[in-house]
Amino acid sequence: MNTILILLISIPILEIYLFIKIGSYIGAFNTISLIFITAVVGVAYARYEGFNTLRSGMSQLIKNELPIYEIISGGALAFAALLLILPGFATDLIGLILIFPPSRKILLKSFSKKYNTNNQQKRDYIDGEFEDKDEK
């Protein structure tokens, strides 16, 4: 709860600070134009990467494999597109990092190592079939 509150307060403060700093260097009109350009280009590229992820996921399904990476990658792309639509330079930077496949793969691998559970050791049941011999 405390981290969410800190993020809700600190992100707008950081964005306002960056608006003022960048606006003082390149001007107000150029700053606003840059915000719109990053939003349009970022969302277009997120759409392109989303279709690539969808295509990869479909090929995994055709191979009868579970497309876990593609599902998580699609969620990361949706979050990145949301960050790019929001006005601001810090959110745009985080969104651009999430959109590019190499950086997304590195981030997702670091999270998967953190939350990896070995399901083979935690199984306390035995798979099998049974037949009810009392039925007439």
N, CA, C and O atoms as CSV, one atom per row, in Angstrom:
chain,resi,resn,atom,element,x,y,z
A,1,MET,N,N,0.821,-1.196,0.000
A,1,MET,CA,C,0.000,0.000,0.000
A,1,MET,C,C,0.863,1.256,0.000
A,1,MET,O,O,0.577,2.213,-0.720
A,2,ASN,N,N,1.909,1.251,0.802
A,2,ASN,CA,C,2.770,2.428,0.874
A,2,ASN,C,C,3.506,2.675,-0.436
A,2,ASN,O,O,3.691,3.826,-0.829
A,3,THR,N,N,3.929,1.614,-1.118
A,3,THR,CA,C,4.635,1.808,-2.386
A,3,THR,C,C,3.703,2.367,-3.450
A,3,THR,O,O,4.126,3.177,-4.276
A,4,ILE,N,N,2.448,1.951,-3.445
A,4,ILE,CA,C,1.489,2.487,-4.415
A,4,ILE,C,C,1.253,3.971,-4.154
A,4,ILE,O,O,1.178,4.766,-5.092
A,5,LEU,N,N,1.138,4.337,-2.905
A,5,LEU,CA,C,0.947,5.748,-2.553
A,5,LEU,C,C,2.159,6.579,-2.946
A,5,LEU,O,O,2.016,7.690,-3.456
A,6,ILE,N,N,3.329,6.053,-2.715
A,6,ILE,CA,C,4.555,6.768,-3.082
A,6,ILE,C,C,4.642,6.922,-4.592
A,6,ILE,O,O,5.024,7.985,-5.080
A,7,LEU,N,N,4.294,5.882,-5.338
A,7,LEU,CA,C,4.303,5.974,-6.797
A,7,LEU,C,C,3.274,6.967,-7.316
A,7,LEU,O,O,3.552,7.730,-8.242
A,8,LEU,N,N,2.078,6.959,-6.716
A,8,LEU,CA,C,1.036,7.901,-7.150
A,8,LEU,C,C,1.432,9.350,-6.919
A,8,LEU,O,O,0.971,10.242,-7.632
A,9,ILE,N,N,2.268,9.588,-5.946
A,9,ILE,CA,C,2.716,10.957,-5.664
A,9,ILE,C,C,3.970,11.307,-6.454
A,9,ILE,O,O,4.082,12.412,-6.985
A,10,SER,N,N,4.916,10.371,-6.535
A,10,SER,CA,C,6.220,10.700,-7.123
A,10,SER,C,C,6.215,10.737,-8.649
A,10,SER,O,O,6.944,11.534,-9.239
A,11,ILE,N,N,5.416,9.898,-9.302
A,11,ILE,CA,C,5.430,9.898,-10.769
A,11,ILE,C,C,4.920,11.216,-11.351
A,11,ILE,O,O,5.579,11.751,-12.243
A,12,PRO,N,N,3.795,11.772,-10.908
A,12,PRO,CA,C,3.393,13.080,-11.449
A,12,PRO,C,C,4.391,14.198,-11.126
A,12,PRO,O,O,4.594,15.105,-11.934
A,13,ILE,N,N,5.008,14.132,-9.949
A,13,ILE,CA,C,6.017,15.149,-9.610
A,13,ILE,C,C,7.201,15.047,-10.564
A,13,ILE,O,O,7.702,16.063,-11.046
A,14,LEU,N,N,7.646,13.830,-10.836
A,14,LEU,CA,C,8.754,13.628,-11.772
A,14,LEU,C,C,8.377,14.084,-13.175
A,14,LEU,O,O,9.186,14.708,-13.861
A,15,GLU,N,N,7.172,13.784,-13.602
A,15,GLU,CA,C,6.732,14.194,-14.938
A,15,GLU,C,C,6.657,15.725,-15.063
A,15,GLU,O,O,7.083,16.287,-16.072
A,16,ILE,N,N,6.124,16.387,-14.052
A,16,ILE,CA,C,6.048,17.849,-14.082
A,16,ILE,C,C,7.450,18.453,-14.114
A,16,ILE,O,O,7.702,19.411,-14.845
A,17,TYR,N,N,8.354,17.894,-13.325
A,17,TYR,CA,C,9.742,18.372,-13.317
A,17,TYR,C,C,10.371,18.219,-14.697
A,17,TYR,O,O,11.038,19.131,-15.185
A,18,LEU,N,N,10.157,17.051,-15.332
A,18,LEU,CA,C,10.721,16.837,-16.665
A,18,LEU,C,C,10.077,17.737,-17.709
A,18,LEU,O,O,10.761,18.197,-18.624
A,19,PHE,N,N,8.768,18.001,-17.596
A,19,PHE,CA,C,8.112,18.938,-18.509
A,19,PHE,C,C,8.756,20.319,-18.419
A,19,PHE,O,O,9.022,20.954,-19.440
A,20,ILE,N,N,9.001,20.776,-17.205
A,20,ILE,CA,C,9.583,22.105,-17.014
A,20,ILE,C,C,11.008,22.151,-17.550
A,20,ILE,O,O,11.370,23.087,-18.263
A,21,LYS,N,N,11.817,21.151,-17.217
A,21,LYS,CA,C,13.213,21.137,-17.660
A,21,LYS,C,C,13.328,21.035,-19.175
A,21,LYS,O,O,14.051,21.814,-19.797
A,22,ILE,N,N,12.624,20.087,-19.769
A,22,ILE,CA,C,12.717,19.906,-21.214
A,22,ILE,C,C,12.061,21.069,-21.938
A,22,ILE,O,O,12.545,21.500,-22.984
A,23,GLY,N,N,10.963,21.582,-21.392
A,23,GLY,CA,C,10.311,22.745,-21.990
A,23,GLY,C,C,11.184,23.980,-21.973
A,23,GLY,O,O,11.100,24.806,-22.881
A,24,SER,N,N,12.026,24.126,-20.954
A,24,SER,CA,C,12.916,25.289,-20.913
A,24,SER,C,C,14.046,25.163,-21.936
A,24,SER,O,O,14.593,26.173,-22.378
A,25,TYR,N,N,14.399,23.938,-22.313
A,25,TYR,CA,C,15.454,23.750,-23.316
A,25,TYR,C,C,14.942,23.830,-24.742
A,25,TYR,O,O,15.568,24.480,-25.580
A,26,ILE,N,N,13.824,23.190,-25.039
A,26,ILE,CA,C,13.371,23.132,-26.430
A,26,ILE,C,C,12.111,23.951,-26.702
A,26,ILE,O,O,11.693,24.062,-27.855
A,27,GLY,N,N,11.508,24.517,-25.683
A,27,GLY,CA,C,10.318,25.330,-25.876
A,27,GLY,C,C,9.042,24.547,-25.609
A,27,GLY,O,O,9.018,23.317,-25.645
A,28,ALA,N,N,7.984,25.300,-25.342
A,28,ALA,CA,C,6.715,24.676,-24.970
A,28,ALA,C,C,6.086,23.928,-26.132
A,28,ALA,O,O,5.628,22.799,-25.960
A,29,PHE,N,N,6.053,24.539,-27.319
A,29,PHE,CA,C,5.432,23.895,-28.477
A,29,PHE,C,C,6.156,22.612,-28.856
A,29,PHE,O,O,5.520,21.597,-29.139
A,30,ASN,N,N,7.477,22.654,-28.861
A,30,ASN,CA,C,8.253,21.457,-29.192
A,30,ASN,C,C,8.066,20.355,-28.144
A,30,ASN,O,O,8.049,19.172,-28.486
A,31,THR,N,N,7.928,20.732,-26.885
A,31,THR,CA,C,7.703,19.748,-25.829
A,31,THR,C,C,6.360,19.052,-26.026
A,31,THR,O,O,6.271,17.829,-25.927
A,32,ILE,N,N,5.327,19.825,-26.302
A,32,ILE,CA,C,4.002,19.245,-26.525
A,32,ILE,C,C,4.002,18.388,-27.784
A,32,ILE,O,O,3.401,17.314,-27.802
A,33,SER,N,N,4.671,18.852,-28.835
A,33,SER,CA,C,4.768,18.063,-30.063
A,33,SER,C,C,5.497,16.747,-29.812
A,33,SER,O,O,5.096,15.706,-30.331
A,34,LEU,N,N,6.558,16.791,-29.026
A,34,LEU,CA,C,7.323,15.592,-28.710
A,34,LEU,C,C,6.484,14.584,-27.936
A,34,LEU,O,O,6.602,13.378,-28.150
A,35,ILE,N,N,5.646,15.073,-27.046
A,35,ILE,CA,C,4.758,14.186,-26.282
A,35,ILE,C,C,3.771,13.485,-27.215
A,35,ILE,O,O,3.553,12.279,-27.096
A,36,PHE,N,N,3.170,14.238,-28.147
A,36,PHE,CA,C,2.226,13.632,-29.086
A,36,PHE,C,C,2.913,12.663,-30.041
A,36,PHE,O,O,2.371,11.603,-30.353
A,37,ILE,N,N,4.107,13.028,-30.505
A,37,ILE,CA,C,4.827,12.156,-31.439
A,37,ILE,C,C,5.210,10.845,-30.773
A,37,ILE,O,O,5.055,9.782,-31.374
A,38,THR,N,N,5.708,10.901,-29.541
A,38,THR,CA,C,6.074,9.659,-28.853
A,38,THR,C,C,4.851,8.791,-28.593
A,38,THR,O,O,4.942,7.564,-28.640
A,39,ALA,N,N,3.711,9.413,-28.321
A,39,ALA,CA,C,2.491,8.637,-28.093
A,39,ALA,C,C,2.049,7.927,-29.372
A,39,ALA,O,O,1.726,6.740,-29.340
A,40,VAL,N,N,2.033,8.642,-30.491
A,40,VAL,CA,C,1.559,8.059,-31.750
A,40,VAL,C,C,2.519,6.987,-32.256
A,40,VAL,O,O,2.089,5.894,-32.627
A,41,VAL,N,N,3.817,7.291,-32.274
A,41,VAL,CA,C,4.806,6.329,-32.760
A,41,VAL,C,C,4.885,5.128,-31.823
A,41,VAL,O,O,4.993,3.992,-32.285
A,42,GLY,N,N,4.834,5.361,-30.538
A,42,GLY,CA,C,4.911,4.274,-29.569
A,42,GLY,C,C,3.735,3.330,-29.649
A,42,GLY,O,O,3.916,2.114,-29.586
A,43,VAL,N,N,2.535,3.860,-29.787
A,43,VAL,CA,C,1.349,3.010,-29.884
A,43,VAL,C,C,1.355,2.239,-31.204
A,43,VAL,O,O,0.947,1.078,-31.243
A,44,ALA,N,N,1.815,2.876,-32.287
A,44,ALA,CA,C,1.900,2.170,-33.568
A,44,ALA,C,C,2.901,1.013,-33.472
A,44,ALA,O,O,2.636,-0.083,-33.967
A,45,TYR,N,N,4.040,1.257,-32.840
A,45,TYR,CA,C,5.028,0.189,-32.695
A,45,TYR,C,C,4.545,-0.887,-31.720
A,45,TYR,O,O,4.832,-2.069,-31.908
A,46,ALA,N,N,3.815,-0.483,-30.684
A,46,ALA,CA,C,3.243,-1.471,-29.755
A,46,ALA,C,C,2.241,-2.358,-30.487
A,46,ALA,O,O,2.165,-3.558,-30.221
A,47,ARG,N,N,1.482,-1.784,-31.396
A,47,ARG,CA,C,0.535,-2.570,-32.189
A,47,ARG,C,C,1.276,-3.568,-33.068
A,47,ARG,O,O,0.867,-4.724,-33.177
A,48,TYR,N,N,2.356,-3.130,-33.691
A,48,TYR,CA,C,3.164,-4.002,-34.534
A,48,TYR,C,C,3.743,-5.156,-33.717
A,48,TYR,O,O,3.662,-6.313,-34.130
A,49,GLU,N,N,4.323,-4.845,-32.568
A,49,GLU,CA,C,4.890,-5.883,-31.707
A,49,GLU,C,C,3.799,-6.789,-31.140
A,49,GLU,O,O,4.031,-7.979,-30.932
A,50,GLY,N,N,2.634,-6.246,-30.893
A,50,GLY,CA,C,1.512,-7.056,-30.422
A,50,GLY,C,C,1.096,-8.091,-31.449
A,50,GLY,O,O,0.810,-9.237,-31.104
A,51,PHE,N,N,1.062,-7.685,-32.723
A,51,PHE,CA,C,0.735,-8.645,-33.773
A,51,PHE,C,C,1.824,-9.708,-33.908
A,51,PHE,O,O,1.521,-10.875,-34.155
A,52,ASN,N,N,3.092,-9.312,-33.747
A,52,ASN,CA,C,4.174,-10.299,-33.780
A,52,ASN,C,C,4.043,-11.296,-32.623
A,52,ASN,O,O,4.261,-12.494,-32.804
A,53,THR,N,N,3.688,-10.800,-31.446
A,53,THR,CA,C,3.502,-11.680,-30.295
A,53,THR,C,C,2.311,-12.602,-30.511
A,53,THR,O,O,2.366,-13.780,-30.158
A,54,LEU,N,N,1.248,-12.083,-31.083
A,54,LEU,CA,C,0.078,-12.910,-31.386
A,54,LEU,C,C,0.424,-14.002,-32.392
A,54,LEU,O,O,0.007,-15.150,-32.235
A,55,ARG,N,N,1.181,-13.648,-33.418
A,55,ARG,CA,C,1.598,-14.627,-34.422
A,55,ARG,C,C,2.472,-15.713,-33.787
A,55,ARG,O,O,2.322,-16.897,-34.090
A,56,SER,N,N,3.377,-15.303,-32.914
A,56,SER,CA,C,4.242,-16.264,-32.230
A,56,SER,C,C,3.429,-17.173,-31.306
A,56,SER,O,O,3.690,-18.373,-31.219
A,57,GLY,N,N,2.454,-16.599,-30.625
A,57,GLY,CA,C,1.587,-17.391,-29.759
A,57,GLY,C,C,0.771,-18.401,-30.533
A,57,GLY,O,O,0.587,-19.529,-30.076
A,58,MET,N,N,0.276,-18.014,-31.699
A,58,MET,CA,C,-0.484,-18.948,-32.531
A,58,MET,C,C,0.396,-20.091,-33.024
A,58,MET,O,O,-0.053,-21.234,-33.100
A,59,SER,N,N,1.652,-19.782,-33.361
A,59,SER,CA,C,2.546,-20.858,-33.793
A,59,SER,C,C,2.850,-21.813,-32.641
A,59,SER,O,O,3.014,-23.015,-32.854
A,60,GLN,N,N,2.925,-21.280,-31.422
A,60,GLN,CA,C,3.119,-22.147,-30.252
A,60,GLN,C,C,1.906,-23.049,-30.048
A,60,GLN,O,O,2.059,-24.227,-29.725
A,61,LEU,N,N,0.714,-22.512,-30.232
A,61,LEU,CA,C,-0.498,-23.320,-30.082
A,61,LEU,C,C,-0.591,-24.402,-31.157
A,61,LEU,O,O,-1.043,-25.515,-30.886
A,62,ILE,N,N,-0.162,-24.074,-32.373
A,62,ILE,CA,C,-0.176,-25.064,-33.441
A,62,ILE,C,C,0.778,-26.211,-33.113
A,62,ILE,O,O,0.510,-27.363,-33.455
A,63,LYS,N,N,1.889,-25.893,-32.449
A,63,LYS,CA,C,2.850,-26.922,-32.045
A,63,LYS,C,C,2.396,-27.670,-30.790
A,63,LYS,O,O,3.113,-28.534,-30.287
A,64,ASN,N,N,1.212,-27.339,-30.288
A,64,ASN,CA,C,0.664,-27.952,-29.073
A,64,ASN,C,C,1.482,-27.606,-27.832
A,64,ASN,O,O,1.632,-28.436,-26.935
A,65,GLU,N,N,2.007,-26.395,-27.778
A,65,GLU,CA,C,2.755,-25.918,-26.628
A,65,GLU,C,C,1.988,-24.750,-26.005
A,65,GLU,O,O,1.234,-24.048,-26.679
A,66,LEU,N,N,2.196,-24.567,-24.730
A,66,LEU,CA,C,1.536,-23.474,-24.030
A,66,LEU,C,C,2.326,-22.180,-24.237
A,66,LEU,O,O,3.504,-22.136,-23.885
A,67,PRO,N,N,1.725,-21.130,-24.793
A,67,PRO,CA,C,2.457,-19.895,-25.083
A,67,PRO,C,C,2.557,-18.971,-23.859
A,67,PRO,O,O,1.997,-17.875,-23.857
A,68,ILE,N,N,3.259,-19.413,-22.842
A,68,ILE,CA,C,3.344,-18.638,-21.604
A,68,ILE,C,C,4.072,-17.317,-21.826
A,68,ILE,O,O,3.601,-16.263,-21.399
A,69,TYR,N,N,5.227,-17.377,-22.498
A,69,TYR,CA,C,5.987,-16.143,-22.727
A,69,TYR,C,C,5.176,-15.157,-23.556
A,69,TYR,O,O,5.210,-13.954,-23.295
A,70,GLU,N,N,4.457,-15.647,-24.540
A,70,GLU,CA,C,3.677,-14.756,-25.404
A,70,GLU,C,C,2.533,-14.097,-24.640
A,70,GLU,O,O,2.199,-12.939,-24.891
A,71,ILE,N,N,1.935,-14.832,-23.710
A,71,ILE,CA,C,0.851,-14.255,-22.906
A,71,ILE,C,C,1.393,-13.141,-22.017
A,71,ILE,O,O,0.812,-12.058,-21.946
A,72,ILE,N,N,2.501,-13.408,-21.343
A,72,ILE,CA,C,3.094,-12.397,-20.466
A,72,ILE,C,C,3.620,-11.224,-21.285
A,72,ILE,O,O,3.506,-10.069,-20.873
A,73,SER,N,N,4.196,-11.524,-22.442
A,73,SER,CA,C,4.702,-10.471,-23.315
A,73,SER,C,C,3.560,-9.589,-23.829
A,73,SER,O,O,3.716,-8.374,-23.943
A,74,GLY,N,N,2.423,-10.196,-24.137
A,74,GLY,CA,C,1.260,-9.414,-24.566
A,74,GLY,C,C,0.762,-8.484,-23.478
A,74,GLY,O,O,0.381,-7.346,-23.751
A,75,GLY,N,N,0.767,-8.971,-22.234
A,75,GLY,CA,C,0.394,-8.100,-21.114
A,75,GLY,C,C,1.373,-6.954,-20.931
A,75,GLY,O,O,0.973,-5.825,-20.648
A,76,ALA,N,N,2.671,-7.250,-21.095
A,76,ALA,CA,C,3.686,-6.203,-20.981
A,76,ALA,C,C,3.538,-5.179,-22.099
A,76,ALA,O,O,3.748,-3.986,-21.881
A,77,LEU,N,N,3.177,-5.641,-23.300
A,77,LEU,CA,C,2.957,-4.712,-24.412
A,77,LEU,C,C,1.741,-3.824,-24.181
A,77,LEU,O,O,1.765,-2.640,-24.519
A,78,ALA,N,N,0.691,-4.376,-23.617
A,78,ALA,CA,C,-0.492,-3.562,-23.315
A,78,ALA,C,C,-0.164,-2.507,-22.267
A,78,ALA,O,O,-0.602,-1.362,-22.371
A,79,PHE,N,N,0.612,-2.899,-21.252
A,79,PHE,CA,C,1.027,-1.937,-20.233
A,79,PHE,C,C,1.938,-0.876,-20.829
A,79,PHE,O,O,1.834,0.298,-20.475
A,80,ALA,N,N,2.840,-1.280,-21.740
A,80,ALA,CA,C,3.734,-0.328,-22.394
A,80,ALA,C,C,2.946,0.656,-23.251
A,80,ALA,O,O,3.262,1.846,-23.270
A,81,ALA,N,N,1.935,0.183,-23.953
A,81,ALA,CA,C,1.104,1.081,-24.762
A,81,ALA,C,C,0.364,2.080,-23.878
A,81,ALA,O,O,0.225,3.247,-24.245
A,82,LEU,N,N,-0.107,1.634,-22.727
A,82,LEU,CA,C,-0.763,2.543,-21.783
A,82,LEU,C,C,0.222,3.606,-21.297
A,82,LEU,O,O,-0.127,4.783,-21.213
A,83,LEU,N,N,1.451,3.197,-20.978
A,83,LEU,CA,C,2.449,4.157,-20.528
A,83,LEU,C,C,2.801,5.158,-21.622
A,83,LEU,O,O,3.080,6.322,-21.332
A,84,LEU,N,N,2.791,4.715,-22.874
A,84,LEU,CA,C,3.102,5.631,-23.977
A,84,LEU,C,C,1.963,6.608,-24.246
A,84,LEU,O,O,2.202,7.731,-24.689
A,85,ILE,N,N,0.740,6.192,-23.985
A,85,ILE,CA,C,-0.391,7.097,-24.191
A,85,ILE,C,C,-0.419,8.182,-23.120
A,85,ILE,O,O,-0.779,9.326,-23.398
A,86,LEU,N,N,-0.038,7.821,-21.896
A,86,LEU,CA,C,0.012,8.822,-20.826
A,86,LEU,C,C,1.038,9.894,-21.155
A,86,LEU,O,O,2.151,9.569,-21.570
A,87,PRO,N,N,0.690,11.168,-20.979
A,87,PRO,CA,C,1.664,12.215,-21.283
A,87,PRO,C,C,2.775,12.259,-20.234
A,87,PRO,O,O,2.524,12.297,-19.030
A,88,GLY,N,N,3.985,12.254,-20.725
A,88,GLY,CA,C,5.125,12.336,-19.833
A,88,GLY,C,C,6.337,11.669,-20.433
A,88,GLY,O,O,6.217,10.782,-21.278
A,89,PHE,N,N,7.500,12.094,-19.999
A,89,PHE,CA,C,8.740,11.569,-20.555
A,89,PHE,C,C,9.230,10.338,-19.801
A,89,PHE,O,O,9.793,9.431,-20.415
A,90,ALA,N,N,9.034,10.284,-18.502
A,90,ALA,CA,C,9.469,9.121,-17.725
A,90,ALA,C,C,8.617,7.903,-18.075
A,90,ALA,O,O,9.145,6.802,-18.232
A,91,THR,N,N,7.300,8.094,-18.199
A,91,THR,CA,C,6.435,6.974,-18.575
A,91,THR,C,C,6.717,6.530,-20.006
A,91,THR,O,O,6.633,5.341,-20.311
A,92,ASP,N,N,7.052,7.477,-20.892
A,92,ASP,CA,C,7.409,7.114,-22.258
A,92,ASP,C,C,8.688,6.286,-22.287
A,92,ASP,O,O,8.794,5.333,-23.060
A,93,LEU,N,N,9.648,6.639,-21.460
A,93,LEU,CA,C,10.905,5.890,-21.419
A,93,LEU,C,C,10.669,4.453,-20.933
A,93,LEU,O,O,11.201,3.504,-21.510
A,94,ILE,N,N,9.884,4.301,-19.888
A,94,ILE,CA,C,9.569,2.954,-19.384
A,94,ILE,C,C,8.775,2.167,-20.432
A,94,ILE,O,O,9.017,0.976,-20.628
A,95,GLY,N,N,7.832,2.827,-21.100
A,95,GLY,CA,C,7.055,2.170,-22.151
A,95,GLY,C,C,7.920,1.733,-23.319
A,95,GLY,O,O,7.730,0.637,-23.847
A,96,LEU,N,N,8.870,2.570,-23.735
A,96,LEU,CA,C,9.757,2.197,-24.829
A,96,LEU,C,C,10.669,1.040,-24.447
A,96,LEU,O,O,10.977,0.190,-25.282
A,97,ILE,N,N,11.102,1.004,-23.195
A,97,ILE,CA,C,11.929,-0.113,-22.739
A,97,ILE,C,C,11.126,-1.409,-22.788
A,97,ILE,O,O,11.654,-2.452,-23.172
A,98,LEU,N,N,9.862,-1.348,-22.403
A,98,LEU,CA,C,9.022,-2.552,-22.411
A,98,LEU,C,C,8.639,-3.006,-23.815
A,98,LEU,O,O,8.374,-4.190,-24.022
A,99,ILE,N,N,8.603,-2.095,-24.778
A,99,ILE,CA,C,8.168,-2.459,-26.123
A,99,ILE,C,C,9.226,-3.255,-26.874
A,99,ILE,O,O,8.888,-4.201,-27.586
A,100,PHE,N,N,10.496,-2.895,-26.732
A,100,PHE,CA,C,11.529,-3.567,-27.519
A,100,PHE,C,C,11.749,-4.990,-27.015
A,100,PHE,O,O,11.947,-5.204,-25.819
A,101,PRO,N,N,11.714,-5.967,-27.930
A,101,PRO,CA,C,11.786,-7.384,-27.525
A,101,PRO,C,C,13.026,-7.773,-26.711
A,101,PRO,O,O,12.882,-8.526,-25.748
A,102,PRO,N,N,14.232,-7.304,-27.043
A,102,PRO,CA,C,15.372,-7.744,-26.218
A,102,PRO,C,C,15.280,-7.287,-24.765
A,102,PRO,O,O,15.562,-8.059,-23.848
A,103,SER,N,N,14.888,-6.039,-24.560
A,103,SER,CA,C,14.782,-5.550,-23.181
A,103,SER,C,C,13.602,-6.191,-22.461
A,103,SER,O,O,13.674,-6.447,-21.259
A,104,ARG,N,N,12.514,-6.451,-23.189
A,104,ARG,CA,C,11.361,-7.116,-22.579
A,104,ARG,C,C,11.722,-8.539,-22.168
A,104,ARG,O,O,11.301,-9.009,-21.111
A,105,LYS,N,N,12.497,-9.222,-22.997
A,105,LYS,CA,C,12.904,-10.587,-22.682
A,105,LYS,C,C,13.803,-10.605,-21.443
A,105,LYS,O,O,13.671,-11.493,-20.600
A,106,ILE,N,N,14.711,-9.637,-21.323
A,106,ILE,CA,C,15.591,-9.558,-20.148
A,106,ILE,C,C,14.776,-9.292,-18.885
A,106,ILE,O,O,15.001,-9.927,-17.855
A,107,LEU,N,N,13.834,-8.357,-18.960
A,107,LEU,CA,C,13.005,-8.047,-17.799
A,107,LEU,C,C,12.132,-9.230,-17.395
A,107,LEU,O,O,12.002,-9.527,-16.207
A,108,LEU,N,N,11.539,-9.899,-18.363
A,108,LEU,CA,C,10.672,-11.025,-18.039
A,108,LEU,C,C,11.462,-12.210,-17.494
A,108,LEU,O,O,10.961,-12.945,-16.642
A,109,LYS,N,N,12.690,-12.407,-17.972
A,109,LYS,CA,C,13.521,-13.477,-17.420
A,109,LYS,C,C,13.899,-13.191,-15.977
A,109,LYS,O,O,13.934,-14.099,-15.147
A,110,SER,N,N,14.182,-11.922,-15.677
A,110,SER,CA,C,14.540,-11.594,-14.292
A,110,SER,C,C,13.354,-11.805,-13.358
A,110,SER,O,O,13.536,-12.263,-12.230
A,111,PHE,N,N,12.138,-11.479,-13.809
A,111,PHE,CA,C,10.964,-11.712,-12.979
A,111,PHE,C,C,10.636,-13.200,-12.878
A,111,PHE,O,O,10.196,-13.672,-11.829
A,112,SER,N,N,10.851,-13.939,-13.968
A,112,SER,CA,C,10.530,-15.369,-13.913
A,112,SER,C,C,11.495,-16.116,-13.000
A,112,SER,O,O,11.100,-17.090,-12.360
A,113,LYS,N,N,12.744,-15.685,-12.928
A,113,LYS,CA,C,13.684,-16.311,-11.998
A,113,LYS,C,C,13.298,-16.015,-10.559
A,113,LYS,O,O,13.481,-16.848,-9.671
A,114,LYS,N,N,12.765,-14.829,-10.337
A,114,LYS,CA,C,12.385,-14.437,-8.983
A,114,LYS,C,C,11.188,-15.236,-8.488
A,114,LYS,O,O,11.135,-15.612,-7.317
A,115,TYR,N,N,10.224,-15.499,-9.373
A,115,TYR,CA,C,8.991,-16.165,-8.971
A,115,TYR,C,C,8.898,-17.600,-9.492
A,115,TYR,O,O,7.801,-18.153,-9.567
A,116,ASN,N,N,10.012,-18.202,-9.848
A,116,ASN,CA,C,9.999,-19.553,-10.393
A,116,ASN,C,C,9.713,-20.560,-9.288
A,116,ASN,O,O,10.329,-20.527,-8.223
A,117,THR,N,N,8.786,-21.439,-9.554
A,117,THR,CA,C,8.481,-22.530,-8.620
A,117,THR,C,C,8.681,-23.836,-9.355
A,117,THR,O,O,8.289,-23.975,-10.514
A,118,ASN,N,N,9.273,-24.763,-8.698
A,118,ASN,CA,C,9.503,-26.066,-9.300
A,118,ASN,C,C,8.305,-26.951,-8.987
A,118,ASN,O,O,8.177,-27.473,-7.880
A,119,ASN,N,N,7.434,-27.112,-9.971
A,119,ASN,CA,C,6.181,-27.841,-9.764
A,119,ASN,C,C,6.399,-29.332,-9.599
A,119,ASN,O,O,5.552,-30.007,-9.013
A,120,GLN,N,N,7.497,-29.868,-10.091
A,120,GLN,CA,C,7.726,-31.304,-9.980
A,120,GLN,C,C,7.950,-31.723,-8.533
A,120,GLN,O,O,7.551,-32.822,-8.148
A,121,GLN,N,N,8.572,-30.884,-7.730
A,121,GLN,CA,C,8.845,-31.236,-6.343
A,121,GLN,C,C,7.636,-31.018,-5.447
A,121,GLN,O,O,7.553,-31.636,-4.386
A,122,LYS,N,N,6.699,-30.168,-5.832
A,122,LYS,CA,C,5.562,-29.841,-4.983
A,122,LYS,C,C,4.360,-30.747,-5.231
A,122,LYS,O,O,3.330,-30.588,-4.575
A,123,ARG,N,N,4.466,-31.668,-6.139
A,123,ARG,CA,C,3.331,-32.544,-6.420
A,123,ARG,C,C,3.215,-33.591,-5.326
A,123,ARG,O,O,4.137,-34.377,-5.110
A,124,ASP,N,N,2.092,-33.600,-4.643
A,124,ASP,CA,C,1.871,-34.587,-3.601
A,124,ASP,C,C,0.709,-35.506,-3.975
A,124,ASP,O,O,-0.007,-35.999,-3.103
A,125,TYR,N,N,0.531,-35.728,-5.252
A,125,TYR,CA,C,-0.508,-36.620,-5.726
A,125,TYR,C,C,0.059,-37.463,-6.867
A,125,TYR,O,O,1.099,-37.142,-7.441
A,126,ILE,N,N,-0.634,-38.519,-7.174
A,126,ILE,CA,C,-0.221,-39.417,-8.244
A,126,ILE,C,C,-1.324,-39.425,-9.289
A,126,ILE,O,O,-2.488,-39.670,-8.970
A,127,ASP,N,N,-0.961,-39.160,-10.533
A,127,ASP,CA,C,-1.929,-39.222,-11.620
A,127,ASP,C,C,-2.238,-40.677,-11.936
A,127,ASP,O,O,-1.341,-41.519,-11.935
A,128,GLY,N,N,-3.465,-40.964,-12.198
A,128,GLY,CA,C,-3.822,-42.333,-12.558
A,128,GLY,C,C,-5.264,-42.422,-13.000
A,128,GLY,O,O,-6.003,-41.438,-12.974
A,129,GLU,N,N,-5.648,-43.606,-13.402
A,129,GLU,CA,C,-7.010,-43.869,-13.814
A,129,GLU,C,C,-7.597,-44.916,-12.883
A,129,GLU,O,O,-6.866,-45.711,-12.291
A,130,PHE,N,N,-8.904,-44.915,-12.757
A,130,PHE,CA,C,-9.548,-45.910,-11.909
A,130,PHE,C,C,-10.777,-46.447,-12.617
A,130,PHE,O,O,-11.313,-45.842,-13.545
A,131,GLU,N,N,-11.190,-47.577,-12.150
A,131,GLU,CA,C,-12.373,-48.219,-12.694
A,131,GLU,C,C,-13.223,-48.685,-11.546
A,131,GLU,O,O,-12.725,-49.391,-10.669
A,132,ASP,N,N,-14.484,-48.320,-11.514
A,132,ASP,CA,C,-15.380,-48.708,-10.449
A,132,ASP,C,C,-15.951,-50.099,-10.757
A,132,ASP,O,O,-16.720,-50.269,-11.703
A,133,LYS,N,N,-15.568,-51.079,-9.952
A,133,LYS,CA,C,-15.959,-52.465,-10.203
A,133,LYS,C,C,-17.306,-52.822,-9.581
A,133,LYS,O,O,-17.829,-53.903,-9.851
A,134,ASP,N,N,-17.880,-51.950,-8.761
A,134,ASP,CA,C,-19.158,-52.235,-8.119
A,134,ASP,C,C,-20.347,-51.901,-9.004
A,134,ASP,O,O,-21.465,-52.317,-8.699
A,135,GLU,N,N,-20.148,-51.175,-10.072
A,135,GLU,CA,C,-21.256,-50.829,-10.966
A,135,GLU,C,C,-21.742,-52.056,-11.704
A,135,GLU,O,O,-20.939,-52.891,-12.122
A,136,LYS,N,N,-23.064,-52.175,-11.871
A,136,LYS,CA,C,-23.645,-53.343,-12.552
A,136,LYS,C,C,-24.157,-52.994,-13.903
A,136,LYS,O,O,-24.677,-53.859,-14.608
